[in-house]
Amino acid sequence: MKRILVIDDDEDLLEMFNIIFREAGFNVVTANHSDTANRIWEIGPDLVILDVRLKNSPESGADICQRIKKRFGIAKIPVLLVSAETDVSQIAFNCGADGFVKKPFDIPSLLREIQKMIN
């Protein structure tokens, strides 16, 4: 079973992601702070989904993405940014993300993007 790590500061969105991804057959780990990125090897995700803006966090999703790509590049863990930022495509490109989804998003499109990145 593929594992998805979701880091977002919106607890309601985390709960929604948890339900959607579990129903789609994924093992899901959710977190609301950037510290979780330090435990990537412990968690062993097949995909990391990051919000760009993380309130109460010293790092943005883009910062975390860069750190994952730099530190765990050899593991080739795909990173998907999820954001309402108008320039999310540029942010994703700059931090080395493997893809992005703009908020608001529709669930089928999000699941298709995840399937592409995990397979």
N, C-alpha and C positions, 0 to 999 in steps of 0.2 A: 504494500500500500504506500503510495507516494505521500510525502509529508510536506505541508506548506506552513511556513512561518509568516505570520501577519503582524506587522508593527504599525500601530495606528493609535492616536490619542483619543479617538472617539469610541467610547465603550459600547454604544449602541451599534456602531458599524462593526466593531469587533465581534459582537454577538451575532450579527447578521452574517458576517463572513463565516463564522464558526458553523452555523446551521447550514448555510448554502454549500460550503465545501465538504462538510461531513456527508450531507445528502448526496453529493456528487462522488462520494467514495474516497475522499482524501482523509488522511490523518492531519489534524490541524492543531497548531500551537499558536496562541495569540498573546500579544504583549502590548502594553500601552507606553513603553518607554524605550529609549535607545540602548540602555544597558544590556538588553537581551541580545543585541548584536555581538556582544563579547562572548556569548555562549553558543555561537554557531556550531562549533565542532560537537558540543554536547547534544544539541538539538538535532543536528543532522538533516536539515531541510533539503528537499529536492527543488524548492523554489522559495524565494523571499519576496513578500509583497510589502512595500513601504509607502506610507503616506509621506509627502514631501514636508509638510509642516507638522511638527510634533511639539505641542505646547508643553511647557515644563521640562523640556529636554535640552541639554547643552548642544545637541547636534540636530541638524535637519535630516530628513530622509535622504537627501542628496549626499550629505556628509557620510552617513552610514553606508550608503551604496558604494561610495568611493573606497571606504575602509574595507568593506567586504571584498570588493574586486581586487584591491591591492593585497590584502592579507590571505584571502582564500581563492585567489585567481586560479591556482592549480586545480582546485576542486570543481571549477566551472559551475558554481551555483548561480542559476539565473536569478536576476532581480527585476521585479516589475514595480514601477512607481505608479501610485494612484494619487491623483491630485486634481484640484479645481484650478490650479495655477494656469494662467493663459499660455505661459511659455513652457508647459510641462515637457513638450517634445525636446526643447533645447536643454532643459534641466536634465532630462534622461540621457541625452547624448553626452553632455558635459561630464556626468558622473559615471558613465560607463554602464548604465542600466541596459538590460536586454529588451526592455519594452516599457510601455506606459499605457495607462487607461485614464481618460479624463472623467472627473466627477461632474455632474451625475453620470453614472454609467448604467447600462442595462445588463442584467445578470447573464443572459445567454452569451453576449459579446465577451464579458469578463471570463466566463468559463472556457470559451473558445480560445482566448488568448493564453490562458493558463495551460490548456491541453497542448497548444503548440509549443510552449516553453518547456514543459515537462517531458514531452515525448521526443 
